[in-house]
Structures are given as structure tokens and as C-alpha cells.
């Protein structure tokens, strides 16, 4: 019937979802590392600018 699948098909589908999720997770971790460096550098530069400007 509609929506019915055997165990082997379900297992294959779950394996596919796990693989896709792992790829997305790895990509997100890479993006986070790049953004962390960017925002840290931006924060340091803003702090230095404020110190120079106000002191």
C-alpha cells in the first residue's frame, strides 16, 4: 500500500539520511570555524579602534 516499505528499503533510506546529515554537519562546522576567526578579528579591530578613538 501507500507509504508501506520493507525493512531493507527503510534501512537504506535511513542510511541515506544519516549520510546527508553528516555532510551538512561537517560543512556547518567548517563554516563556523571560518566565521569564528572573522568575528574574532573584527572584534579585535573594533576594540583597537575604540581605544585609539576614545583615549
mmCIF file of the N, C-alpha and C atoms, coordinates in Angstrom:
data_MODEL
# 
_entry.id   MODEL 
# 
loop_
_atom_site.group_PDB 
_atom_site.id 
_atom_site.type_symbol 
_atom_site.label_atom_id 
_atom_site.label_alt_id 
_atom_site.label_comp_id 
_atom_site.label_asym_id 
_atom_site.label_entity_id 
_atom_site.label_seq_id 
_atom_site.pdbx_PDB_ins_code 
_atom_site.Cartn_x 
_atom_site.Cartn_y 
_atom_site.Cartn_z 
_atom_site.occupancy 
_atom_site.B_iso_or_equiv 
_atom_site.pdbx_formal_charge 
_atom_site.auth_seq_id 
_atom_site.auth_comp_id 
_atom_site.auth_asym_id 
_atom_site.auth_atom_id 
_atom_site.pdbx_PDB_model_num 
ATOM 1   N N  . UNK A 1 1  ? 0.818  -1.195 0.000  1.00 0.00 ? 1  UNK A N  1 
ATOM 2   C CA . UNK A 1 1  ? 0.000  0.000  0.000  1.00 0.00 ? 1  UNK A CA 1 
ATOM 3   C C  . UNK A 1 1  ? 0.859  1.254  0.000  1.00 0.00 ? 1  UNK A C  1 
ATOM 4   N N  . UNK A 1 2  ? 0.192  2.361  0.051  1.00 0.00 ? 2  UNK A N  1 
ATOM 5   C CA . UNK A 1 2  ? 0.869  3.647  0.041  1.00 0.00 ? 2  UNK A CA 1 
ATOM 6   C C  . UNK A 1 2  ? 1.636  3.848  1.345  1.00 0.00 ? 2  UNK A C  1 
ATOM 7   N N  . UNK A 1 3  ? 2.912  4.239  1.256  1.00 0.00 ? 3  UNK A N  1 
ATOM 8   C CA . UNK A 1 3  ? 3.701  4.501  2.446  1.00 0.00 ? 3  UNK A CA 1 
ATOM 9   C C  . UNK A 1 3  ? 4.280  3.261  3.093  1.00 0.00 ? 3  UNK A C  1 
ATOM 10  N N  . UNK A 1 4  ? 3.968  2.093  2.548  1.00 0.00 ? 4  UNK A N  1 
ATOM 11  C CA . UNK A 1 4  ? 4.483  0.853  3.130  1.00 0.00 ? 4  UNK A CA 1 
ATOM 12  C C  . UNK A 1 4  ? 5.780  0.481  2.424  1.00 0.00 ? 4  UNK A C  1 
ATOM 13  N N  . UNK A 1 5  ? 6.787  0.080  3.195  1.00 0.00 ? 5  UNK A N  1 
ATOM 14  C CA . UNK A 1 5  ? 8.062  -0.329 2.621  1.00 0.00 ? 5  UNK A CA 1 
ATOM 15  C C  . UNK A 1 5  ? 8.639  -1.438 3.486  1.00 0.00 ? 5  UNK A C  1 
ATOM 16  N N  . UNK A 1 6  ? 9.435  -2.287 2.858  1.00 0.00 ? 6  UNK A N  1 
ATOM 17  C CA . UNK A 1 6  ? 10.044 -3.357 3.639  1.00 0.00 ? 6  UNK A CA 1 
ATOM 18  C C  . UNK A 1 6  ? 11.215 -2.818 4.456  1.00 0.00 ? 6  UNK A C  1 
ATOM 19  N N  . UNK A 1 7  ? 11.703 -3.632 5.362  1.00 0.00 ? 7  UNK A N  1 
ATOM 20  C CA . UNK A 1 7  ? 12.753 -3.202 6.287  1.00 0.00 ? 7  UNK A CA 1 
ATOM 21  C C  . UNK A 1 7  ? 14.029 -2.804 5.551  1.00 0.00 ? 7  UNK A C  1 
ATOM 22  N N  . UNK A 1 8  ? 14.349 -3.511 4.477  1.00 0.00 ? 8  UNK A N  1 
ATOM 23  C CA . UNK A 1 8  ? 15.583 -3.210 3.740  1.00 0.00 ? 8  UNK A CA 1 
ATOM 24  C C  . UNK A 1 8  ? 15.522 -1.818 3.111  1.00 0.00 ? 8  UNK A C  1 
ATOM 25  N N  . UNK A 1 9  ? 14.371 -1.468 2.555  1.00 0.00 ? 9  UNK A N  1 
ATOM 26  C CA . UNK A 1 9  ? 14.199 -0.144 1.953  1.00 0.00 ? 9  UNK A CA 1 
ATOM 27  C C  . UNK A 1 9  ? 14.286 0.941  3.021  1.00 0.00 ? 9  UNK A C  1 
ATOM 28  N N  . UNK A 1 10 ? 13.637 0.702  4.159  1.00 0.00 ? 10 UNK A N  1 
ATOM 29  C CA . UNK A 1 10 ? 13.685 1.675  5.255  1.00 0.00 ? 10 UNK A CA 1 
ATOM 30  C C  . UNK A 1 10 ? 15.115 1.863  5.755  1.00 0.00 ? 10 UNK A C  1 
ATOM 31  N N  . UNK A 1 11 ? 15.854 0.762  5.874  1.00 0.00 ? 11 UNK A N  1 
ATOM 32  C CA . UNK A 1 11 ? 17.238 0.835  6.344  1.00 0.00 ? 11 UNK A CA 1 
ATOM 33  C C  . UNK A 1 11 ? 18.087 1.641  5.363  1.00 0.00 ? 11 UNK A C  1 
ATOM 34  N N  . UNK A 1 12 ? 17.886 1.418  4.071  1.00 0.00 ? 12 UNK A N  1 
ATOM 35  C CA . UNK A 1 12 ? 18.620 2.177  3.056  1.00 0.00 ? 12 UNK A CA 1 
ATOM 36  C C  . UNK A 1 12 ? 18.297 3.658  3.122  1.00 0.00 ? 12 UNK A C  1 
ATOM 37  N N  . UNK A 1 13 ? 17.025 3.957  3.328  1.00 0.00 ? 13 UNK A N  1 
ATOM 38  C CA . UNK A 1 13 ? 16.605 5.362  3.412  1.00 0.00 ? 13 UNK A CA 1 
ATOM 39  C C  . UNK A 1 13 ? 17.223 6.034  4.640  1.00 0.00 ? 13 UNK A C  1 
ATOM 40  N N  . UNK A 1 14 ? 17.223 5.336  5.768  1.00 0.00 ? 14 UNK A N  1 
ATOM 41  C CA . UNK A 1 14 ? 17.808 5.893  6.992  1.00 0.00 ? 14 UNK A CA 1 
ATOM 42  C C  . UNK A 1 14 ? 19.305 6.114  6.811  1.00 0.00 ? 14 UNK A C  1 
ATOM 43  N N  . UNK A 1 15 ? 19.982 5.160  6.163  1.00 0.00 ? 15 UNK A N  1 
ATOM 44  C CA . UNK A 1 15 ? 21.415 5.308  5.903  1.00 0.00 ? 15 UNK A CA 1 
ATOM 45  C C  . UNK A 1 15 ? 21.678 6.539  5.043  1.00 0.00 ? 15 UNK A C  1 
ATOM 46  N N  . UNK A 1 16 ? 20.840 6.758  4.031  1.00 0.00 ? 16 UNK A N  1 
ATOM 47  C CA . UNK A 1 16 ? 20.977 7.936  3.172  1.00 0.00 ? 16 UNK A CA 1 
ATOM 48  C C  . UNK A 1 16 ? 20.806 9.214  3.986  1.00 0.00 ? 16 UNK A C  1 
ATOM 49  N N  . UNK A 1 17 ? 19.772 9.256  4.844  1.00 0.00 ? 17 UNK A N  1 
ATOM 50  C CA . UNK A 1 17 ? 19.549 10.442 5.671  1.00 0.00 ? 17 UNK A CA 1 
ATOM 51  C C  . UNK A 1 17 ? 20.727 10.710 6.599  1.00 0.00 ? 17 UNK A C  1 
ATOM 52  N N  . UNK A 1 18 ? 21.284 9.637  7.190  1.00 0.00 ? 18 UNK A N  1 
ATOM 53  C CA . UNK A 1 18 ? 22.434 9.801  8.087  1.00 0.00 ? 18 UNK A CA 1 
ATOM 54  C C  . UNK A 1 18 ? 23.620 10.371 7.319  1.00 0.00 ? 18 UNK A C  1 
ATOM 55  N N  . UNK A 1 19 ? 23.869 9.855  6.117  1.00 0.00 ? 19 UNK A N  1 
ATOM 56  C CA . UNK A 1 19 ? 24.986 10.338 5.299  1.00 0.00 ? 19 UNK A CA 1 
ATOM 57  C C  . UNK A 1 19 ? 24.812 11.818 4.962  1.00 0.00 ? 19 UNK A C  1 
ATOM 58  N N  . UNK A 1 20 ? 23.609 12.194 4.537  1.00 0.00 ? 20 UNK A N  1 
ATOM 59  C CA . UNK A 1 20 ? 23.347 13.595 4.192  1.00 0.00 ? 20 UNK A CA 1 
ATOM 60  C C  . UNK A 1 20 ? 23.509 14.497 5.409  1.00 0.00 ? 20 UNK A C  1 
ATOM 61  N N  . UNK A 1 21 ? 23.022 14.050 6.556  1.00 0.00 ? 21 UNK A N  1 
ATOM 62  C CA . UNK A 1 21 ? 23.127 14.842 7.780  1.00 0.00 ? 21 UNK A CA 1 
ATOM 63  C C  . UNK A 1 21 ? 24.580 15.022 8.192  1.00 0.00 ? 21 UNK A C  1 
ATOM 64  N N  . UNK A 1 22 ? 25.389 13.956 8.066  1.00 0.00 ? 22 UNK A N  1 
ATOM 65  C CA . UNK A 1 22 ? 26.810 14.055 8.415  1.00 0.00 ? 22 UNK A CA 1 
ATOM 66  C C  . UNK A 1 22 ? 27.521 15.056 7.505  1.00 0.00 ? 22 UNK A C  1 
ATOM 67  N N  . UNK A 1 23 ? 27.181 15.051 6.207  1.00 0.00 ? 23 UNK A N  1 
ATOM 68  C CA . UNK A 1 23 ? 27.799 16.009 5.278  1.00 0.00 ? 23 UNK A CA 1 
ATOM 69  C C  . UNK A 1 23 ? 27.434 17.438 5.657  1.00 0.00 ? 23 UNK A C  1 
ATOM 70  N N  . UNK A 1 24 ? 26.157 17.664 5.964  1.00 0.00 ? 24 UNK A N  1 
ATOM 71  C CA . UNK A 1 24 ? 25.718 19.008 6.346  1.00 0.00 ? 24 UNK A CA 1 
ATOM 72  C C  . UNK A 1 24 ? 26.378 19.447 7.642  1.00 0.00 ? 24 UNK A C  1 
ATOM 73  N N  . UNK A 1 25 ? 26.540 18.523 8.576  1.00 0.00 ? 25 UNK A N  1 
ATOM 74  C CA . UNK A 1 25 ? 27.166 18.842 9.861  1.00 0.00 ? 25 UNK A CA 1 
ATOM 75  C C  . UNK A 1 25 ? 28.631 19.226 9.656  1.00 0.00 ? 25 UNK A C  1 
ATOM 76  N N  . UNK A 1 26 ? 29.344 18.484 8.829  1.00 0.00 ? 26 UNK A N  1 
ATOM 77  C CA . UNK A 1 26 ? 30.749 18.793 8.570  1.00 0.00 ? 26 UNK A CA 1 
ATOM 78  C C  . UNK A 1 26 ? 30.882 20.156 7.896  1.00 0.00 ? 26 UNK A C  1 
ATOM 79  N N  . UNK A 1 27 ? 29.979 20.442 6.957  1.00 0.00 ? 27 UNK A N  1 
ATOM 80  C CA . UNK A 1 27 ? 30.011 21.731 6.262  1.00 0.00 ? 27 UNK A CA 1 
ATOM 81  C C  . UNK A 1 27 ? 29.721 22.874 7.234  1.00 0.00 ? 27 UNK A C  1 
ATOM 82  N N  . UNK A 1 28 ? 28.762 22.675 8.127  1.00 0.00 ? 28 UNK A N  1 
ATOM 83  C CA . UNK A 1 28 ? 28.416 23.705 9.107  1.00 0.00 ? 28 UNK A CA 1 
ATOM 84  C C  . UNK A 1 28 ? 29.578 23.959 10.066 1.00 0.00 ? 28 UNK A C  1 
ATOM 85  N N  . UNK A 1 29 ? 30.273 22.894 10.475 1.00 0.00 ? 29 UNK A N  1 
ATOM 86  C CA . UNK A 1 29 ? 31.422 23.069 11.371 1.00 0.00 ? 29 UNK A CA 1 
ATOM 87  C C  . UNK A 1 29 ? 32.525 23.866 10.684 1.00 0.00 ? 29 UNK A C  1 
ATOM 88  N N  . UNK A 1 30 ? 32.753 23.601 9.390  1.00 0.00 ? 30 UNK A N  1 
ATOM 89  C CA . UNK A 1 30 ? 33.779 24.330 8.642  1.00 0.00 ? 30 UNK A CA 1 
ATOM 90  C C  . UNK A 1 30 ? 33.405 25.811 8.548  1.00 0.00 ? 30 UNK A C  1 
ATOM 91  N N  . UNK A 1 31 ? 32.145 26.087 8.214  1.00 0.00 ? 31 UNK A N  1 
ATOM 92  C CA . UNK A 1 31 ? 31.684 27.474 8.118  1.00 0.00 ? 31 UNK A CA 1 
ATOM 93  C C  . UNK A 1 31 ? 31.798 28.175 9.461  1.00 0.00 ? 31 UNK A C  1 
ATOM 94  N N  . UNK A 1 32 ? 31.483 27.477 10.540 1.00 0.00 ? 32 UNK A N  1 
ATOM 95  C CA . UNK A 1 32 ? 31.553 28.072 11.881 1.00 0.00 ? 32 UNK A CA 1 
ATOM 96  C C  . UNK A 1 32 ? 32.985 28.454 12.222 1.00 0.00 ? 32 UNK A C  1 
ATOM 97  N N  . UNK A 1 33 ? 33.937 27.589 11.885 1.00 0.00 ? 33 UNK A N  1 
ATOM 98  C CA . UNK A 1 33 ? 35.339 27.892 12.181 1.00 0.00 ? 33 UNK A CA 1 
ATOM 99  C C  . UNK A 1 33 ? 35.785 29.141 11.431 1.00 0.00 ? 33 UNK A C  1 
ATOM 100 N N  . UNK A 1 34 ? 35.392 29.249 10.158 1.00 0.00 ? 34 UNK A N  1 
ATOM 101 C CA . UNK A 1 34 ? 35.771 30.425 9.364  1.00 0.00 ? 34 UNK A CA 1 
ATOM 102 C C  . UNK A 1 34 ? 35.129 31.685 9.932  1.00 0.00 ? 34 UNK A C  1 
ATOM 103 N N  . UNK A 1 35 ? 33.845 31.606 10.292 1.00 0.00 ? 35 UNK A N  1 
ATOM 104 C CA . UNK A 1 35 ? 33.149 32.774 10.828 1.00 0.00 ? 35 UNK A CA 1 
ATOM 105 C C  . UNK A 1 35 ? 33.692 33.164 12.194 1.00 0.00 ? 35 UNK A C  1 
ATOM 106 N N  . UNK A 1 36 ? 34.088 32.178 13.007 1.00 0.00 ? 36 UNK A N  1 
ATOM 107 C CA . UNK A 1 36 ? 34.658 32.493 14.322 1.00 0.00 ? 36 UNK A CA 1 
ATOM 108 C C  . UNK A 1 36 ? 35.924 33.324 14.163 1.00 0.00 ? 36 UNK A C  1 
ATOM 109 N N  . UNK A 1 37 ? 36.794 32.942 13.236 1.00 0.00 ? 37 UNK A N  1 
ATOM 110 C CA . UNK A 1 37 ? 38.018 33.708 13.003 1.00 0.00 ? 37 UNK A CA 1 
ATOM 111 C C  . UNK A 1 37 ? 37.685 35.111 12.509 1.00 0.00 ? 37 UNK A C  1 
ATOM 112 N N  . UNK A 1 38 ? 36.725 35.213 11.601 1.00 0.00 ? 38 UNK A N  1 
ATOM 113 C CA . UNK A 1 38 ? 36.336 36.508 11.050 1.00 0.00 ? 38 UNK A CA 1 
ATOM 114 C C  . UNK A 1 38 ? 35.808 37.429 12.146 1.00 0.00 ? 38 UNK A C  1 
ATOM 115 N N  . UNK A 1 39 ? 34.872 36.912 12.961 1.00 0.00 ? 39 UNK A N  1 
ATOM 116 C CA . UNK A 1 39 ? 34.274 37.745 14.002 1.00 0.00 ? 39 UNK A CA 1 
ATOM 117 C C  . UNK A 1 39 ? 35.271 38.092 15.096 1.00 0.00 ? 39 UNK A C  1 
ATOM 118 N N  . UNK A 1 40 ? 36.192 37.181 15.399 1.00 0.00 ? 40 UNK A N  1 
ATOM 119 C CA . UNK A 1 40 ? 37.221 37.488 16.398 1.00 0.00 ? 40 UNK A CA 1 
ATOM 120 C C  . UNK A 1 40 ? 38.106 38.622 15.900 1.00 0.00 ? 40 UNK A C  1 
ATOM 121 N N  . UNK A 1 41 ? 38.543 38.534 14.646 1.00 0.00 ? 41 UNK A N  1 
ATOM 122 C CA . UNK A 1 41 ? 39.383 39.593 14.077 1.00 0.00 ? 41 UNK A CA 1 
ATOM 123 C C  . UNK A 1 41 ? 38.616 40.917 14.045 1.00 0.00 ? 41 UNK A C  1 
ATOM 124 N N  . UNK A 1 42 ? 37.344 40.858 13.669 1.00 0.00 ? 42 UNK A N  1 
ATOM 125 C CA . UNK A 1 42 ? 36.520 42.060 13.611 1.00 0.00 ? 42 UNK A CA 1 
ATOM 126 C C  . UNK A 1 42 ? 36.382 42.684 15.001 1.00 0.00 ? 42 UNK A C  1 
ATOM 127 N N  . UNK A 1 43 ? 36.172 41.852 16.020 1.00 0.00 ? 43 UNK A N  1 
ATOM 128 C CA . UNK A 1 43 ? 36.051 42.351 17.389 1.00 0.00 ? 43 UNK A CA 1 
ATOM 129 C C  . UNK A 1 43 ? 37.328 43.003 17.876 1.00 0.00 ? 43 UNK A C  1 
ATOM 130 N N  . UNK A 1 44 ? 38.473 42.387 17.571 1.00 0.00 ? 44 UNK A N  1 
ATOM 131 C CA . UNK A 1 44 ? 39.759 42.955 17.982 1.00 0.00 ? 44 UNK A CA 1 
ATOM 132 C C  . UNK A 1 44 ? 39.987 44.298 17.294 1.00 0.00 ? 44 UNK A C  1 
ATOM 133 N N  . UNK A 1 45 ? 39.700 44.370 16.001 1.00 0.00 ? 45 UNK A N  1 
ATOM 134 C CA . UNK A 1 45 ? 39.886 45.628 15.269 1.00 0.00 ? 45 UNK A CA 1 
ATOM 135 C C  . UNK A 1 45 ? 38.965 46.721 15.803 1.00 0.00 ? 45 UNK A C  1 
ATOM 136 N N  . UNK A 1 46 ? 37.710 46.370 16.091 1.00 0.00 ? 46 UNK A N  1 
ATOM 137 C CA . UNK A 1 46 ? 36.783 47.363 16.648 1.00 0.00 ? 46 UNK A CA 1 
ATOM 138 C C  . UNK A 1 46 ? 37.251 47.830 18.018 1.00 0.00 ? 46 UNK A C  1 
ATOM 139 N N  . UNK A 1 47 ? 37.735 46.895 18.837 1.00 0.00 ? 47 UNK A N  1 
ATOM 140 C CA . UNK A 1 47 ? 38.244 47.265 20.156 1.00 0.00 ? 47 UNK A CA 1 
ATOM 141 C C  . UNK A 1 47 ? 39.442 48.189 20.049 1.00 0.00 ? 47 UNK A C  1 
ATOM 142 N N  . UNK A 1 48 ? 40.353 47.890 19.131 1.00 0.00 ? 48 UNK A N  1 
ATOM 143 C CA . UNK A 1 48 ? 41.531 48.738 18.939 1.00 0.00 ? 48 UNK A CA 1 
ATOM 144 C C  . UNK A 1 48 ? 41.111 50.124 18.461 1.00 0.00 ? 48 UNK A C  1 
ATOM 145 N N  . UNK A 1 49 ? 40.154 50.176 17.539 1.00 0.00 ? 49 UNK A N  1 
ATOM 146 C CA . UNK A 1 49 ? 39.668 51.457 17.035 1.00 0.00 ? 49 UNK A CA 1 
ATOM 147 C C  . UNK A 1 49 ? 39.058 52.288 18.159 1.00 0.00 ? 49 UNK A C  1 
ATOM 148 N N  . UNK A 1 50 ? 38.243 51.645 19.000 1.00 0.00 ? 50 UNK A N  1 
ATOM 149 C CA . UNK A 1 50 ? 37.614 52.372 20.108 1.00 0.00 ? 50 UNK A CA 1 
ATOM 150 C C  . UNK A 1 50 ? 38.658 52.890 21.090 1.00 0.00 ? 50 UNK A C  1 
ATOM 151 N N  . UNK A 1 51 ? 39.678 52.071 21.371 1.00 0.00 ? 51 UNK A N  1 
ATOM 152 C CA . UNK A 1 51 ? 40.740 52.519 22.286 1.00 0.00 ? 51 UNK A CA 1 
ATOM 153 C C  . UNK A 1 51 ? 41.472 53.731 21.712 1.00 0.00 ? 51 UNK A C  1 
ATOM 154 N N  . UNK A 1 52 ? 41.800 53.682 20.435 1.00 0.00 ? 52 UNK A N  1 
ATOM 155 C CA . UNK A 1 52 ? 42.520 54.795 19.801 1.00 0.00 ? 52 UNK A CA 1 
ATOM 156 C C  . UNK A 1 52 ? 41.626 56.034 19.738 1.00 0.00 ? 52 UNK A C  1 
ATOM 157 N N  . UNK A 1 53 ? 40.357 55.830 19.396 1.00 0.00 ? 53 UNK A N  1 
ATOM 158 C CA . UNK A 1 53 ? 39.434 56.940 19.202 1.00 0.00 ? 53 UNK A CA 1 
ATOM 159 C C  . UNK A 1 53 ? 39.124 57.651 20.517 1.00 0.00 ? 53 UNK A C  1 
ATOM 160 N N  . UNK A 1 54 ? 38.922 56.883 21.602 1.00 0.00 ? 54 UNK A N  1 
ATOM 161 C CA . UNK A 1 54 ? 38.482 57.478 22.863 1.00 0.00 ? 54 UNK A CA 1 
ATOM 162 C C  . UNK A 1 54 ? 39.617 57.783 23.831 1.00 0.00 ? 54 UNK A C  1 
ATOM 163 N N  . UNK A 1 55 ? 40.816 57.272 23.586 1.00 0.00 ? 55 UNK A N  1 
ATOM 164 C CA . UNK A 1 55 ? 41.910 57.509 24.536 1.00 0.00 ? 55 UNK A CA 1 
ATOM 165 C C  . UNK A 1 55 ? 42.987 58.404 23.967 1.00 0.00 ? 55 UNK A C  1 
# 
